[in-house]
């Protein structure tokens, strides 16, 4: 089918681990730059920064992250119709490497046009990200035939690579910036992107065969009797409805989850007893709990899905589990607030935060990689990367919603916010379970579940 004779590793095609490595170093590059971006912008020019105000830096950061979520829509469409996924990843990787190395150029080379060079570097990063991000995820799905129950586990392993890259980025880029200056941090990001590119170039032919070479729209047309692009079928429209509906639940999940970087971060800083003996745990360390839990729990969760075989829950049920775990995490935060007893001078136990991050990570592993996997199962072949881009667009909406929710803490207080999110997540999870049979019916057997065929009442369309 895909000229793929590379064999398996840990029960999965070896190509999965190539894509894992490619994504790990690309995410290292992205998070390394992101970790120091605002700090570089606001640092005094005498120390090598650009000397911007905090407000200007945060505004630019918001615009940058917004464009990072929007461009995958465009990059997905270009890959589906013209370039193919493999070529899009390589071009995107080259553009991002150029962007990182442009940011790393010494001020002595770019002065008096340092700001212009900075914008050019960001522009390359945004364009490259648009071509890279939706297509690497789609190729993971292409490693598996329809109905293969290893797919969700594969995306959970792939997701571990994203978080490992994130964890390494903060440590390496942060240390390089502190010791050698901001430009060294950007240089490490550029080197990470080069490793990602070299990994993909060296191993792709051997481990991926012809996956991602031909544009999806061209492959889809060749499979039609007419040999041309045809309108969406009823089955395809139903499956797209599932993606859109599930996307709305994703917004609810991430709007709560993203409080980790805002409201929960503030709580750990101001209201948590962080002393272990004579050592005070830095508040920023709690941000590392999520990637740490992802890396340790992802292989366990992936193996559980595979071992369950035919009894593995379908995507709507896994999403509902994710929402319930999110709610459990915020119940922990409610416990922390209750420990204060209304006295804001009381410091709460660190264990509440550890518990919250643990449950939130379980929820993330039941929802985020499963969502990526689901899109590859349900999106029509000719729209595969475009729909992956749209899926990332739901994250943009969620991040905006998270900011609005967190900003009301001053008026409502932390208990109202934490309990409100817990209740909203629980209601959303129950609602999703109630809708699950209809969603499964609209999937038309995409997850290879016999229940889907039974609910559909008809043989599954080819």
MORAJO-V206731 format. One record per run of one state. SS is the DSSP state (h for helix, s for strand, l for the rest). FROM is the first residue (numbers start at 0). TO is the last residue. If there is no record, write none. Layout:
# MORAJO-V206731
SS,FROM,TO
SS,FROM,TO
This chain:
# MORAJO-V206731
l,0,6
s,7,8
l,9,10
s,11,12
h,13,41
l,42,43
h,44,46
l,47,52
h,53,82
l,83,83
h,84,102
l,103,105
h,106,109
l,110,112
h,113,141
l,142,149
h,150,179
l,180,180
h,181,207
l,208,214
h,215,222
l,223,232
h,233,260
l,261,261
h,262,269
l,270,270
s,271,271
l,272,273
s,274,275
l,276,277
s,278,279
l,280,281
h,282,310
l,311,313
h,314,339
l,340,346
s,347,347
l,348,348
h,349,377
l,378,379
h,380,406
l,407,407
h,408,411
l,412,412
h,413,442
l,443,448
h,449,455
l,456,461
